[in-house]
Amino acid sequence: MAGHDRITAQGRHFFAELERLRRLQVRVGFQQGQAFSEEGVDMVDIAAWNEVGNAHTPARPFLRKSVDENETMINNFCQQQLRELTEGRISSQSVLSRIGAMQVGLVQEKITDGDYVPNAPSTTRKKGSDKPLIDTGRMRQSVHFVIQLKED
């Protein structure tokens, strides 16, 4: 029975990566104060108004739909990343970066290709299109991810 409680250097590295993964999270969306419209409005606010709607605009839930409509694909992708981590091929930071990049792509795709209520006639006249969420492309370009410590 001697030696059964020893952990190799590779094992210590693996458990350290799992601990990092447990403590970190990836957040996808818009970071306050990072991007603004031409009028100086924070993209966080513009995204929120579009996501949930307001008194003048119907909800166009591009964030929620990017997850809800891709749940199986997201789960499969995350499982693949964890397999690569357990095989020692990538780090916890790489797992989260890959997940973040994939999710950013899904959100951007939903902004571009989502099926939403068309813009009001007054908005269509102003921007020349009845396609919601796309005007200058600034909101779509402002979707990013951050990796940070989980809040307790």
PLY file of the C-alpha trace (Angstrom):
ply
format ascii 1.0
element vertex 152
property float x
property float y
property float z
element edge 151
property int vertex1
property int vertex2
end_header
0.00 0.00 0.00
2.96 2.30 0.18
2.87 5.10 -2.37
-0.87 5.15 -2.96
-1.17 8.65 -1.52
1.48 10.23 -3.72
0.52 12.67 -6.44
2.78 13.16 -9.42
3.79 16.57 -10.72
1.34 16.01 -13.56
-1.40 15.23 -11.03
-0.63 18.38 -9.02
-0.79 20.41 -12.23
-4.15 18.85 -13.14
-5.66 19.61 -9.72
-4.31 23.17 -9.86
-6.02 23.65 -13.25
-9.28 22.30 -11.84
-9.01 24.72 -8.92
-8.43 27.65 -11.31
-11.44 26.54 -13.34
-13.53 26.37 -10.17
-12.56 29.93 -9.16
-12.89 31.60 -12.57
-15.81 32.40 -14.85
-16.26 33.72 -18.34
-18.79 36.48 -18.91
-20.02 37.22 -22.40
-21.75 40.40 -23.42
-21.07 44.08 -22.93
-18.77 45.63 -20.36
-19.91 48.93 -18.94
-17.87 51.92 -20.03
-16.03 50.08 -22.80
-18.01 51.09 -25.92
-20.34 53.93 -26.76
-22.67 54.86 -29.62
-21.98 57.87 -31.79
-24.37 59.78 -29.48
-22.32 58.81 -26.40
-24.72 56.19 -25.05
-23.07 53.21 -23.34
-23.50 50.00 -25.38
-24.48 48.23 -22.15
-27.61 50.36 -22.06
-28.39 49.95 -25.75
-27.97 46.18 -25.48
-30.19 46.03 -22.39
-32.93 48.11 -24.03
-32.92 45.79 -27.02
-32.70 42.59 -24.98
-35.69 43.32 -22.73
-37.48 46.07 -24.63
-38.90 49.30 -23.25
-41.97 51.48 -23.62
-41.07 52.31 -27.25
-39.24 49.19 -28.43
-40.21 45.51 -28.37
-37.85 43.01 -26.75
-35.29 41.51 -29.10
-33.61 38.96 -26.82
-30.43 38.28 -28.78
-28.42 37.31 -25.67
-30.95 34.81 -24.33
-31.67 33.36 -27.75
-27.97 32.88 -28.47
-27.88 30.48 -25.50
-31.38 28.98 -25.60
-31.25 28.12 -29.30
-27.76 26.59 -29.07
-27.94 24.73 -25.75
-26.95 21.30 -27.08
-24.09 22.67 -29.16
-22.82 24.74 -26.23
-22.95 21.76 -23.87
-21.12 19.55 -26.37
-18.47 22.23 -26.91
-17.93 22.63 -23.15
-17.63 18.87 -22.69
-15.01 18.74 -25.44
-13.05 21.51 -23.74
-13.14 19.65 -20.42
-11.93 16.47 -22.14
-8.98 18.38 -23.54
-8.27 19.80 -20.08
-8.35 16.37 -18.43
-6.02 15.06 -21.14
-3.58 17.86 -20.31
-3.76 19.42 -23.77
-5.10 22.83 -22.70
-5.23 24.99 -19.58
-8.25 26.23 -17.63
-7.57 29.69 -19.09
-7.75 28.20 -22.60
-11.02 26.42 -21.77
-12.62 29.67 -20.68
-11.15 31.66 -23.58
-12.47 29.17 -26.12
-15.91 29.14 -24.50
-15.94 32.94 -24.42
-14.94 33.26 -28.07
-17.54 30.70 -29.13
-20.29 32.48 -27.19
-19.30 35.88 -28.60
-19.74 34.41 -32.08
-23.17 33.07 -31.19
-24.32 36.44 -29.84
-22.99 38.27 -32.89
-24.71 35.78 -35.18
-28.00 36.26 -33.34
-27.69 40.05 -33.63
-27.14 39.74 -37.38
-29.49 36.89 -38.25
-32.11 36.87 -35.50
-35.78 36.84 -36.36
-37.22 39.89 -34.62
-40.10 42.32 -34.96
-39.08 44.74 -37.75
-38.20 48.31 -36.92
-41.02 50.82 -36.69
-41.65 52.87 -39.86
-40.13 55.96 -38.21
-36.95 54.01 -37.40
-36.87 52.51 -40.87
-37.00 56.02 -42.38
-34.24 57.22 -40.06
-31.77 54.40 -40.67
-32.96 53.15 -44.03
-33.70 49.59 -42.94
-36.41 47.72 -41.07
-33.82 45.23 -39.71
-33.52 45.66 -35.95
-30.26 45.55 -33.99
-28.16 46.49 -37.01
-27.47 50.12 -37.83
-23.80 51.04 -37.64
-22.67 47.57 -36.47
-21.25 49.12 -33.29
-23.32 47.01 -30.90
-22.38 43.78 -32.69
-18.71 44.75 -32.61
-18.95 45.56 -28.90
-19.76 41.99 -27.82
-16.77 40.65 -25.87
-15.93 38.26 -23.10
-13.98 38.65 -19.90
-12.54 36.02 -17.60
-12.72 36.94 -13.96
-12.85 35.53 -10.47
-16.26 34.25 -9.43
-18.04 36.42 -6.93
-18.71 34.70 -3.65
0 1
1 2
2 3
3 4
4 5
5 6
6 7
7 8
8 9
9 10
10 11
11 12
12 13
13 14
14 15
15 16
16 17
17 18
18 19
19 20
20 21
21 22
22 23
23 24
24 25
25 26
26 27
27 28
28 29
29 30
30 31
31 32
32 33
33 34
34 35
35 36
36 37
37 38
38 39
39 40
40 41
41 42
42 43
43 44
44 45
45 46
46 47
47 48
48 49
49 50
50 51
51 52
52 53
53 54
54 55
55 56
56 57
57 58
58 59
59 60
60 61
61 62
62 63
63 64
64 65
65 66
66 67
67 68
68 69
69 70
70 71
71 72
72 73
73 74
74 75
75 76
76 77
77 78
78 79
79 80
80 81
81 82
82 83
83 84
84 85
85 86
86 87
87 88
88 89
89 90
90 91
91 92
92 93
93 94
94 95
95 96
96 97
97 98
98 99
99 100
100 101
101 102
102 103
103 104
104 105
105 106
106 107
107 108
108 109
109 110
110 111
111 112
112 113
113 114
114 115
115 116
116 117
117 118
118 119
119 120
120 121
121 122
122 123
123 124
124 125
125 126
126 127
127 128
128 129
129 130
130 131
131 132
132 133
133 134
134 135
135 136
136 137
137 138
138 139
139 140
140 141
141 142
142 143
143 144
144 145
145 146
146 147
147 148
148 149
149 150
150 151
